[in-house]
Amino acid sequence: MTPDNDVTSTERVRRLNRRHLLQTTLGAAAAAGMTSTSAVPSAAKWLAMPATRQQISLVFAINESETAKIQPLIDEYASENQISISLQPSPYASLLEKLTINLTQATGAYDLVSIDDPWVPLFAGGEYLTNLETLMEERGIGVDADFVSEFVALGDYPTGSGLRALPWIGNVQVFGWRSDILQELGLAPPATWNDVLAVAQTVTDEKSASGVFGFGLRGQTGNSAATSFLPVLRGYGADLFNEGWEPQLDTALALQAMTTHLALANLAPPGVENVGHLENGRHLVNGQIAQSADIWPDQLLDPADSTPPMGTGQIAIGTQPAQPPVKPITMSGNWLLGIPEESQQREVALDLLLWLTAPEQQRRLLLDHSLPPTRASIFQDKDAIAAFPFLPNLLEAGRNAVPRPRTPHYNAVEVIFGGYLSRAVTGQINGEDALLSANSEIRAYLTREGVLK
């Protein structure tokens, strides 16, 4: 997408007033000589005032799946600095809804927020998050070059307008396969979607009687189904939109991608309509599927629940397959930390943000809690690689990752096409009708929002 089109321009985003943005997103949710940040001590002005410090209370909104992992660090920081920090966890969709209400309505309820990178255009673009570069300049610091630059760029929206969120969980979607299964059947790792389909058919024919299937994907409506389909769509050289933000689901390339996607769904374990993120990852780790294009770091770095335990070298990962001459890519899915504009504790929140993203805490989050880092030095740490051999490949994938379409309307669009995808996967509607209906509804939505005429 071009950074200077109507949707992504600063002028356009600012026209998303608070009431309008709230309605839009709730609908979607329902359906150069500065010190580097790695060297920043916890030395904000408030640290020198114990009496004031004890009165400080931060509220941190976070995705519930990370709560238990980050709680020990939060407790440690709060104890050492004699402040109160309240984690407010919510499930994914509920978190988006709550952030939309509180940020767009300027309630000041949160001091620090964790946001998925597709949400950045919504909140950063609407200037509901503080410009972190401005806050850091006041301390005489800048963004550490150790951060993976492609991850940092996700927090700068519109591009060049200022950093409003800093990455703390380095998620990236990759293609994963079971080396042991493919080797057993004499199959080479796939490079194209035709290869993927051929491998999936062979594995299912040979091993489905023993509970092993050729491919895994998510069929749950909305985000899950949409996220599983995007790598196939992009692997055929199409995307959700062209540069003018016209939806592209009614194209021949999109139909080819849908045909392949539905064929792969038929080669997945039974009950694909109920498969979500956790289930799809477990299927690969446990050897119930031979390959999947919807694999994320947490599924690889925390295989403790695998049965039997995953053996070293059984799973390999790489870029997504692509039909020539399409270039193979991966997709970003970082979580970033931002400070709401209405927070009354911005200086303290910044200190916590910088502490959580510093190398020591990034290393601990990885080694102790299997959260993928956002710093190159941690991806390249020898001890970390010994524990998690996938790290070098994840770093390479992150540096080649493409985000989801950068528009504040993405979440609403995802609800539309993710719903039709799920219905197609479960056989309630054929693939072509699903694409045409989704394309029509997305275009109607963007027209109502003034993006298209």
Secondary structure, 3 states (H helix, E strand, C coil): CCCCCCCCCHHHHHCCCHHHHHHHHHHHHHCCCCEEHHHCCCCCHHHHCHHHHCCCEEEEEEEHHHHHHHHHHHHHHHHHHCCEEEEEEECHHHHHHHHHHHHHCCCCCCCEEEEEHHHHHHHCCCCCECCHHHHHHHHCEECCCCECHHHHHHHECCCCCCECCEEEECCEEEEEEEHHHHHHCCCCCCCCHHHHHHHHHHHHHHHHHHCCECCECCCCCCHHHHHHHHHHHHHCCCCCECCCCCECCCCHHHHHHHHHHHHHHCCCCCCHHHCCHHHHHHHHHCCCECEEEEECHHHHHCCCCCCCCCCCCCEEEECCCCCCCCCCCEEECCEEEECECCCCCHHHHHHHHHHHCCHHHHHHHHHHHCCCCCEHHHHCCHHHHHHCCCHHHHHHHHHCEECCCCCCCHHHHHHHHHHHHHHHHCCCCCHHHHHHHHHHHHHHHHHHCCCCC
